[in-house]
Amino acid sequence: MGFSFVTEIPSPDVIRERFPLAPELAVRKKERDEEIKKIITGESDKLLVIVGPCSADNEEAVVDYVSRLVKVQEKTKDRLVIVPRVYTNKPRTTGEGYMGMIHQPDPEKKPDMLEGILAIRHMHMRVLQETGFSTADEMLYPENLRYLSDIMSYIAVGARSVENQFHRLVASGCDVPVGLKNPTSGDLTVMLNSVVAAQVPHDFIFRGWEVQCPGNPLSHTILRGAVNKHGQTIPNYHYEDLRLLYELYMKRNLKNPACIVDTNHSNSGKQYMEQIRIAKEVLHSRRHSDDIKNLVKGLMIESYIEPGSQKIGEHCYGKSITDPCLGWDDTERLLYDIAELS
């Protein structure tokens, strides 16, 4: 086999024992879990806003960014629950490019997975400690979930992973909301099949154990747009798309029908400023239809301190090194607009 075994990685139990979550932070995380859960189940009419960098590449900049959200959350707490994106695993379409802090805690140095695991746990924990925000991250590697699961309050499964059986099985064992994106093809049936799989119990092999998972009633859909056979992006956030998803949900026996609309990726064609218009259009659709209002529980927005993106090595503080993001000034205005319009 063409494997070179580089470093044996300690189990999640070992890492969590070495770097435990303080009891008061565990309490805060549980409170946040309840707030978010109530939105997904419909017990709360607040809007969930999952917002932050495309990739969390620098701890200082990420903590700085999330600290800015604190004031906004306080002013909008009657209407919004903000969850910072602290995405440390990055799927790459071709397998090339920066794959997140878990691979490279320093984007300019060689991969070091052990240091990466320690770095992402430290960063997620620091965000919770310094800001009171529990976090969202993408489940790119299901077997790595438990390195962070005691800190995160929201988990996303990406468009390239949503058809993978292992992701669906592990989602069924999560006790926080798991959002499952539509695949890059845009097939809504695939996405809904993933939600079905995540909501029912399973027995499977996980990290060398036979495990049983009860099913996750908080698993739900994320619309992120699609790409056609010509490589052109096809948005799926319009009123007609939301109406279709609602009707497809109603044909299935699913718990807590819920959808988050991702305003970037193929919905914006990666034109990051379009996120402002898209967010407002989705909120207009919610106001127009009670069915859509009951279905669409929130928005996902890519945002950082500086607008746009940069190449690795340019060293612009708080600017994305992957997909372009909204800058802070536009983000702050948009969050207040979302609160007013929701």
N, C-alpha and C positions, 0 to 999 in steps of 0.2 A: 504493500500500500504506500501511497505517496504522502504519508503524514509524517511530519517531524514534531514530536512531542516536546514543546518548549518549556512550559511551566505548569505544574499541577495547581489548579485553582481551588482554594478552600471552598467548602460548601457554604450555602447561604446561612445555615445555622452557625457555623464558625464565625463568619463575618459579622453576623448580627450580635453574637456574643461579645466579640471584640469591640464593636462599635454600636452599643445599644441605644435605642431611642429612649430618651428620658421620660419618666412616667407622666410629667405634665404635658409633654409634647404628644404622647400617645392619647391623652385625654382630648387635647385640642384637635388632633386628627380625627378622632371618633366623632366629635361635634361637627366637624366639616363633612364627614361621610354622611351624617344624618341630613344635613342641609341639602346636599347634592342628591341623595336618595329621594327626598321628598319632591324634588323637581321632576325626576324621572318617573315617579309613580303618580304624579299629578296632585299630590297633597299640597304642594306649594305652587303658586302661579308665578313665582320669580323666574327669570330667564338665566340660564347657565351660559357663561361666556368663558371659553377656554382660549386663553390669549398668551402669546409669548413668542420667543424666537423660533425660527424654523429648526435650528439646532442650538442646543445649549453648549457652546464651545469654550466659554471662559467663565469661571466661577464668579469672579469679582463683578463682571458686567451683568451676569444673570441676576445676582443678588441685588445689585443696584437697580436693575430694571424692575424686579418684583417688588422692591421697596417702594417704588413709585406707584405701584398699584394699590398700596395700602390706603392712601388718601382717597383714591377714586372709589374703592370698595366701601369705605365708611360713608361717603356721600351718596352712594347708590344702593345701600344695603337693603332698602325697602323693595327694590325692583330687580337687582342683579345678585348672582353669586358668581364671583370671579375665581377661576382656577388657572394658575399660571402653567403654561407649557414649559416643562423642563425636559426637553426631548434629548436623550443621550444615546439613542440607537437610530441610525439613519439607513434605511434601505436605499440601495443605489440601483438604478435601472440596469446598468451595464456591469455592476460589481466594482466599478472604479470610483475613485474620489473619496472624500472624507466620510467615514462611516460612523462618526459620533465619538463622544468622549469616552465611551466604554472601550473603544478600540485605541484611541489616541488621546490621552488626557492633555497632551500638548500637540495641537494639529501639525506642528512643524517637525515633530520627532517621529520615530518609528513606533508602530503599534506596541502596546504593552497592556494586555488584557487584565492582568492582576491589578496593576496600578489604576487602570481605567475603572474597574469595579469599585475600588476604594474611593476614587475621585468622585464617581457619580453618587455614591452613598453619602459622602461628606457634603456634596453640593445640595442634594435634595434635603438632607437633614438641616443644613444651615439655613436654607430658605424657610423651612418650617419654624426654626428657632428664632430667626431674626424678624420675620414678617407675619407669622401666624398662618400663612397659607400652606396647606398641604397641596400636593402637586399632581400634574398629569404627565405621563410619559407614554411612549409607544412600546408595545410588546412585540419587539422584533424577534427576540430569542426567548421562547417560552420557558426554557429551563433556567433562565436568569431572573425570572419574575421575582422570586422571593428575596433577592438582594435588596429590593426596594419596596416590596408590597406592604410593609408596615408603615410606610411614609406616604405613599401615593393614595389619592382619593379618586382618581380617574385613569382609565387605561384605554388606549386606542389600539386597534388592529388595522394595519394599513392595507391599501388596495392590492399590494402584491402578496400579502399574507392571508387575506380573508378566505381564500379557498383551501387553505392548508388545514388538514384535519387536526393536527397537533395544536394549532392556535385555537381552534374551536373547542377542543377538549379542555385545554387549560382555562379558557375563558369561563367554562362551566363551573370552575372551582373558585373563581374570584368573588370576593364579598363586597366589591365596589362596582359601580357602573363600568361596563366595557362597551365602547363604541366600535362597531364593525363597519368599515368603509365599503362602499361599492367598489368592485374591481375596476381596473383601468378600462375594461371593455364597456363599463356602465351597466352591466346586467343587474337589474334590481332583484331578480330571482335568486341569484347567487348570494347577494347580501342578506336577503331574508332567510335563505336556507342556513346561513351562518348563524343568524340570530336564533333560529329554531334549535340548531345543534348546541349553542351555548346555553340555552335555557333548560335543557333536559339533562338528567343525570348520566354519568358515564363512569366506566371502569377502564383504566388504561395504565401504561407504564410511564412513570415520571421520576427522573433522577435515580433510577435503579430500584424503584419501589413499585409494587402494584398499589394504585391509589383509587379511591372512589370520590367523585365530585357530585354534589347534589343538584347542580344546575343553577344558573345565575339569572334570576328574574329581572335583573337590572340591565341585561345586555340589550343593545338597541342599535339603530342604524346611523351611519354618517354619510351624507351625500357630499361627494368631493369632485363631481364632474367626471368626464370620461374622455377617451381618445379613440377616434375612428381609425379605419384601416389605412387612411392616408396620413395619419399622424396629427390630424387636426383635433383641437379640443372641443368638447361638447358639454356645455354647462347643464346642470340638472337642479338648479335652485329656483327656477321660475315657478309661478303659481301652478301651471299645468303639471309640472314634475312633482310638486308637493301633493297635489290632488291625487295623482296616480299612485304615489307611494301610500297615501292614506287608504285608498281603495284596496291596494294589495295587502296592506296590513289587516284590513277588515275581513279579508277572505281567510285569514289564518288565525289559529287559536294561540295567539302570543300574549304573554303577560306584558303589561305596561308599554303599549305602543308608544314609541318615542323616536325622535330624529334630531340630530344635530346637523346643521348646515356648515360645511367647511367653505369659507369665503375665498380661499386661495386655490392653489393647485389647478386642476383642470376647470374649475368653475370660473376662475379669473384669467385662465390662460397664463398664469404666473405674472400677470400685470398687477403688481401688488396694490397700486392705488385704487384699482377697481373694487377691492374689498369693502371700501366705504359705501359705494353704491349698492353692491350686492347685499350687504348687511341690511341696508335700509329697505331694499326691495322685499327681502324675506320678512321683515317686520310688517311691511304693508300687507303682504299676503296673510299674515297672522291676524291682522286687524280685519281683513276682508272676510275671513272664514273661520268660524268657531272650530270646525274640524281640523283645519291646519293649525290653529292656535293650540289646540289640545295635543297635536302630534309633534310640532316643532318646539323642542324644549330649550334650544340654545344655538349658539354660534361658535365657530372655531375660527380664530383670526391669527395670522402670522405677523408678529410685531416685535420690534427691538428698539434700542435707543436711537440709533441712526437709521434713516431710510435707505432702502436698496440693499445691495450686497457688495461684497468685496472678494478678492482672491486671497487665499491663505498666504500670509506673509506681508500683507499690506498694513496690518496692525492699526486699523481704525477701530477705536474702542466702541464696543456695543453695536457693531455692524455685522450682519449675517455673512457667514462664509459658505452658506448653501443657498437656498432660495431667497430672493429679495423679500424684504419685510417692510411694513409700515414703520415709520419713525415714531418716536414717543409723542411728539406734539399732535400729530394726526390721530394717534391711538387714543390719547386722552380725550380729545374732542369727540371722537367716535363713541367711546364708552359712555360719555354723558348723553350723547344723542340716543344711543340704544336704550339707556335707562328711561329717557323721556318718551321714546316711541313704543316701548314695550308695555 
